[in-house]
Amino acid sequence: MLSAGKHKNNPKEIEEIIIIISKDKTQINSIKVIDSLIMLYPKIIKKIYQDLPYLGGAIQNGFNLAKGTHVVMMASDLETDPE
């Protein structure tokens, strides 16, 4: 379960999740799932539409918006193992 809040002593706390959506490639069902997750975790999950081109642009968008001191990038195709 995700937990919102600033608990500096607990490294398992997630401060924010930024989901970058491609206007041209993200399927409507994926957007519906993202929207349902936002309803469950409105303080943590942010949905942003990509404005820079290609995968590199999406990554740059995410890093530009991230507020934390530690950032994890996860590709939608699970190229990066989530474990």
OpenMM code with the backbone's topology and positions (N, CA, C; nanometers):
from openmm import Vec3, app, unit

residues = "MET LEU SER ALA GLY LYS HIS LYS ASN ASN PRO LYS GLU ILE GLU GLU ILE ILE ILE ILE ILE SER LYS ASP LYS THR GLN ILE ASN SER ILE LYS VAL ILE ASP SER LEU ILE MET LEU TYR PRO LYS ILE ILE LYS LYS ILE TYR GLN ASP LEU PRO TYR LEU GLY GLY ALA ILE GLN ASN GLY PHE ASN LEU ALA LYS GLY THR HIS VAL VAL MET MET ALA SER ASP LEU GLU THR ASP PRO GLU".split()
positions = [
    Vec3(0.0837, -0.1165, 0.0000),
    Vec3(0.0000, 0.0000, 0.0000),
    Vec3(0.0887, 0.1234, 0.0000),
    Vec3(0.0503, 0.2256, -0.0765),
    Vec3(0.1220, 0.3516, -0.0793),
    Vec3(0.0826, 0.4328, 0.0422),
    Vec3(0.1760, 0.5090, 0.0917),
    Vec3(0.1488, 0.5913, 0.2083),
    Vec3(0.1934, 0.7336, 0.1797),
    Vec3(0.1023, 0.8274, 0.1919),
    Vec3(0.1354, 0.9675, 0.1692),
    Vec3(0.1843, 1.0287, 0.2987),
    Vec3(0.2794, 1.1141, 0.2873),
    Vec3(0.3261, 1.1843, 0.4054),
    Vec3(0.4761, 1.1981, 0.4052),
    Vec3(0.5235, 1.2842, 0.4897),
    Vec3(0.6665, 1.3106, 0.4967),
    Vec3(0.7221, 1.2497, 0.6244),
    Vec3(0.7551, 1.1230, 0.6183),
    Vec3(0.8134, 1.0522, 0.7309),
    Vec3(0.9595, 1.0274, 0.6974),
    Vec3(1.0444, 1.1185, 0.7379),
    Vec3(1.1857, 1.1151, 0.6997),
    Vec3(1.2579, 0.9896, 0.7482),
    Vec3(1.2101, 0.9275, 0.8535),
    Vec3(1.2785, 0.8105, 0.9078),
    Vec3(1.2359, 0.6802, 0.8432),
    Vec3(1.1393, 0.6833, 0.7550),
    Vec3(1.0898, 0.5620, 0.6918),
    Vec3(1.1218, 0.5658, 0.5427),
    Vec3(1.2218, 0.4907, 0.4970),
    Vec3(1.2606, 0.4954, 0.3551),
    Vec3(1.1563, 0.4352, 0.2610),
    Vec3(1.0537, 0.3695, 0.3148),
    Vec3(0.9534, 0.3088, 0.2294),
    Vec3(0.8428, 0.4060, 0.1912),
    Vec3(0.8463, 0.5256, 0.2424),
    Vec3(0.7449, 0.6257, 0.2091),
    Vec3(0.7640, 0.6746, 0.0661),
    Vec3(0.6554, 0.6867, -0.0052),
    Vec3(0.6572, 0.7394, -0.1414),
    Vec3(0.5925, 0.8767, -0.1372),
    Vec3(0.6666, 0.9769, -0.1775),
    Vec3(0.6161, 1.1139, -0.1740),
    Vec3(0.5318, 1.1467, -0.2963),
    Vec3(0.5724, 1.0959, -0.4135),
    Vec3(0.4967, 1.1253, -0.5345),
    Vec3(0.5256, 1.0219, -0.6413),
    Vec3(0.4262, 1.0024, -0.7253),
    Vec3(0.4414, 0.9204, -0.8458),
    Vec3(0.3941, 1.0071, -0.9612),
    Vec3(0.4816, 1.0279, -1.0565),
    Vec3(0.4476, 1.1073, -1.1744),
    Vec3(0.4356, 1.0109, -1.2913),
    Vec3(0.3185, 1.0078, -1.3527),
    Vec3(0.2955, 0.9213, -1.4683),
    Vec3(0.2886, 1.0108, -1.5912),
    Vec3(0.3821, 0.9889, -1.6834),
    Vec3(0.3874, 1.0673, -1.8066),
    Vec3(0.3101, 0.9903, -1.9131),
    Vec3(0.2131, 1.0568, -1.9742),
    Vec3(0.1252, 0.9934, -2.0731),
    Vec3(0.1546, 1.0500, -2.2115),
    Vec3(0.1717, 0.9601, -2.3076),
    Vec3(0.1869, 1.0005, -2.4466),
    Vec3(0.0479, 1.0239, -2.5063),
    Vec3(0.0266, 1.1406, -2.5622),
    Vec3(-0.1041, 1.1729, -2.6214),
    Vec3(-0.1377, 1.0800, -2.7376),
    Vec3(-0.0355, 1.0348, -2.8079),
    Vec3(-0.0574, 0.9538, -2.9279),
    Vec3(-0.0552, 0.8032, -2.9028),
    Vec3(0.0161, 0.7583, -2.7997),
    Vec3(0.0400, 0.6152, -2.7858),
    Vec3(-0.0249, 0.5493, -2.6647),
    Vec3(-0.0598, 0.6249, -2.5621),
    Vec3(-0.1189, 0.5639, -2.4428),
    Vec3(-0.2629, 0.5244, -2.4726),
    Vec3(-0.2951, 0.3980, -2.4484),
    Vec3(-0.4296, 0.3478, -2.4777),
    Vec3(-0.5291, 0.3957, -2.3730),
    Vec3(-0.6541, 0.4119, -2.4130),
    Vec3(-0.7591, 0.4629, -2.3259),
    Vec3(-0.7761, 0.3761, -2.2022),
    Vec3(-0.7616, 0.2447, -2.2153),
    Vec3(-0.7732, 0.1572, -2.0983),
    Vec3(-0.6625, 0.1848, -1.9965),
    Vec3(-0.5449, 0.2163, -2.0451),
    Vec3(-0.4352, 0.2504, -1.9544),
    Vec3(-0.4665, 0.3797, -1.8794),
    Vec3(-0.5221, 0.4761, -1.9491),
    Vec3(-0.5583, 0.6029, -1.8855),
    Vec3(-0.6677, 0.5812, -1.7806),
    Vec3(-0.7607, 0.4917, -1.8086),
    Vec3(-0.8656, 0.4608, -1.7102),
    Vec3(-0.8058, 0.3991, -1.5840),
    Vec3(-0.7086, 0.3108, -1.5996),
    Vec3(-0.6422, 0.2503, -1.4837),
    Vec3(-0.5681, 0.3581, -1.4046),
    Vec3(-0.4975, 0.4441, -1.4748),
    Vec3(-0.4251, 0.5534, -1.4088),
    Vec3(-0.5221, 0.6419, -1.3318),
    Vec3(-0.6349, 0.6759, -1.3941),
    Vec3(-0.7351, 0.7594, -1.3273),
    Vec3(-0.7908, 0.6922, -1.2026),
    Vec3(-0.8100, 0.5602, -1.2077),
    Vec3(-0.8604, 0.4893, -1.0893),
    Vec3(-0.7559, 0.4888, -0.9776),
    Vec3(-0.6283, 0.4802, -1.0137),
    Vec3(-0.5226, 0.4873, -0.9130),
    Vec3(-0.5141, 0.6274, -0.8519),
    Vec3(-0.5355, 0.7282, -0.9337),
    Vec3(-0.5352, 0.8660, -0.8829),
    Vec3(-0.6479, 0.8853, -0.7825),
    Vec3(-0.7628, 0.8221, -0.8078),
    Vec3(-0.8733, 0.8326, -0.7131),
    Vec3(-0.8379, 0.7679, -0.5795),
    Vec3(-0.7596, 0.6606, -0.5810),
    Vec3(-0.7168, 0.5936, -0.4580),
    Vec3(-0.6064, 0.6712, -0.3853),
    Vec3(-0.5172, 0.7330, -0.4612),
    Vec3(-0.4003, 0.8007, -0.4050),
    Vec3(-0.3857, 0.9424, -0.4633),
    Vec3(-0.4830, 1.0294, -0.4394),
    Vec3(-0.4811, 1.1612, -0.5034),
    Vec3(-0.3654, 1.2517, -0.4590),
    Vec3(-0.3110, 1.2289, -0.3415),
    Vec3(-0.2012, 1.3124, -0.2929),
    Vec3(-0.0655, 1.2671, -0.3455),
    Vec3(-0.0605, 1.1465, -0.4009),
    Vec3(0.0678, 1.0897, -0.4426),
    Vec3(0.0838, 1.0855, -0.5943),
    Vec3(-0.0212, 1.0429, -0.6664),
    Vec3(-0.0084, 1.0175, -0.8099),
    Vec3(-0.0493, 1.1403, -0.8905),
    Vec3(0.0368, 1.1769, -0.9863),
    Vec3(0.0098, 1.2883, -1.0779),
    Vec3(0.0160, 1.2359, -1.2202),
    Vec3(-0.0812, 1.2730, -1.2995),
    Vec3(-0.0866, 1.2336, -1.4402),
    Vec3(-0.0490, 1.3559, -1.5238),
    Vec3(0.0539, 1.3411, -1.6040),
    Vec3(0.1041, 1.4511, -1.6865),
    Vec3(0.1084, 1.4047, -1.8317),
    Vec3(0.0591, 1.4883, -1.9217),
    Vec3(0.0698, 1.4566, -2.0639),
    Vec3(0.2041, 1.5055, -2.1158),
    Vec3(0.2724, 1.4165, -2.1846),
    Vec3(0.4058, 1.4429, -2.2377),
    Vec3(0.4023, 1.5597, -2.3348),
    Vec3(0.4971, 1.6534, -2.3185),
    Vec3(0.5046, 1.7630, -2.4152),
    Vec3(0.6366, 1.7637, -2.4922),
    Vec3(0.7343, 1.6859, -2.4466),
    Vec3(0.8595, 1.6720, -2.5204),
    Vec3(0.8562, 1.5397, -2.5980),
    Vec3(0.9177, 1.5329, -2.7154),
    Vec3(0.9036, 1.4132, -2.8002),
    Vec3(0.9831, 1.2917, -2.7530),
    Vec3(0.9302, 1.1764, -2.7893),
    Vec3(0.9961, 1.0466, -2.7731),
    Vec3(1.0161, 1.0090, -2.6257),
    Vec3(1.0761, 0.8933, -2.6043),
    Vec3(1.0996, 0.8431, -2.4694),
    Vec3(1.1893, 0.9381, -2.3902),
    Vec3(1.2923, 0.9884, -2.4557),
    Vec3(1.3829, 1.0819, -2.3876),
    Vec3(1.3101, 1.2061, -2.3395),
    Vec3(1.2135, 1.2532, -2.4177),
    Vec3(1.1340, 1.3684, -2.3773),
    Vec3(1.0469, 1.3380, -2.2576),
    Vec3(0.9888, 1.2177, -2.2561),
    Vec3(0.9058, 1.1772, -2.1422),
    Vec3(0.9903, 1.1688, -2.0146),
    Vec3(1.1089, 1.1135, -2.0271),
    Vec3(1.1984, 1.1042, -1.9114),
    Vec3(1.2361, 1.2436, -1.8633),
    Vec3(1.2694, 1.3316, -1.9560),
    Vec3(1.3056, 1.4683, -1.9180),
    Vec3(1.1877, 1.5390, -1.8519),
    Vec3(1.0657, 1.5206, -1.9054),
    Vec3(0.9465, 1.5787, -1.8422),
    Vec3(0.9360, 1.5335, -1.6968),
    Vec3(0.9506, 1.4041, -1.6747),
    Vec3(0.9389, 1.3493, -1.5399),
    Vec3(1.0444, 1.4023, -1.4451),
    Vec3(1.1684, 1.4040, -1.4888),
    Vec3(1.2753, 1.4543, -1.4032),
    Vec3(1.2590, 1.6035, -1.3750),
    Vec3(1.2109, 1.6782, -1.4722),
    Vec3(1.1883, 1.8216, -1.4505),
    Vec3(1.0792, 1.8472, -1.3462),
    Vec3(0.9812, 1.7580, -1.3377),
    Vec3(0.8691, 1.7750, -1.2452),
    Vec3(0.8950, 1.7151, -1.1071),
    Vec3(0.9864, 1.6213, -1.0982),
    Vec3(1.0111, 1.5507, -0.9721),
    Vec3(1.0622, 1.6471, -0.8656),
    Vec3(1.0106, 1.6285, -0.7451),
    Vec3(1.0490, 1.7152, -0.6336),
    Vec3(1.1390, 1.6448, -0.5329),
    Vec3(1.1482, 1.5142, -0.5400),
    Vec3(1.2220, 1.4381, -0.4406),
    Vec3(1.3721, 1.4427, -0.4604),
    Vec3(1.4408, 1.3862, -0.3631),
    Vec3(1.5862, 1.3765, -0.3714),
    Vec3(1.6299, 1.2473, -0.4386),
    Vec3(1.5373, 1.1504, -0.4488),
    Vec3(1.5647, 1.0230, -0.5141),
    Vec3(1.4568, 1.0009, -0.6196),
    Vec3(1.4976, 0.9611, -0.7377),
    Vec3(1.4034, 0.9439, -0.8487),
    Vec3(1.4241, 0.8062, -0.9097),
    Vec3(1.3135, 0.7372, -0.9385),
    Vec3(1.3181, 0.6078, -1.0049),
    Vec3(1.2405, 0.6201, -1.1352),
    Vec3(1.2986, 0.5733, -1.2440),
    Vec3(1.2314, 0.5758, -1.3730),
    Vec3(1.1854, 0.4347, -1.4042),
    Vec3(1.0587, 0.4209, -1.4444),
    Vec3(1.0029, 0.2904, -1.4799),
    Vec3(0.9375, 0.3033, -1.6177),
    Vec3(0.9876, 0.2304, -1.7143),
    Vec3(0.9285, 0.2317, -1.8483),
    Vec3(0.7991, 0.1524, -1.8487),
    Vec3(0.7048, 0.1926, -1.9296),
    Vec3(0.5741, 0.1274, -1.9337),
    Vec3(0.5807, -0.0167, -1.9844),
    Vec3(0.6844, -0.0486, -2.0588),
    Vec3(0.6969, -0.1861, -2.1093),
    Vec3(0.7694, -0.2780, -2.0121),
    Vec3(0.7917, -0.2294, -1.8897),
    Vec3(0.8602, -0.3032, -1.7838),
    Vec3(1.0020, -0.3439, -1.8233),
    Vec3(1.0637, -0.2625, -1.9077),
    Vec3(1.2026, -0.2855, -1.9449),
    Vec3(1.2900, -0.2885, -1.8189),
    Vec3(1.2523, -0.2084, -1.7193),
    Vec3(1.3222, -0.2040, -1.5920),
    Vec3(1.2446, -0.2911, -1.4930),
    Vec3(1.3104, -0.3842, -1.4296),
    Vec3(1.2460, -0.4721, -1.3312),
    Vec3(1.1993, -0.3899, -1.2117),
    Vec3(1.0687, -0.3932, -1.1782),
    Vec3(1.0176, -0.3118, -1.0671),
    Vec3(1.0681, -0.3551, -0.9306),
    Vec3(1.1266, -0.4723, -0.9189),
    Vec3(1.1820, -0.5170, -0.7907),
    Vec3(1.3105, -0.4454, -0.7656),
] * unit.nanometer
topology = app.Topology()
chain = topology.addChain("A")
for resn in residues:
    res = topology.addResidue(resn, chain)
    for name in ("N", "CA", "C"):
        topology.addAtom(name, app.Element.getBySymbol(name[0]), res)
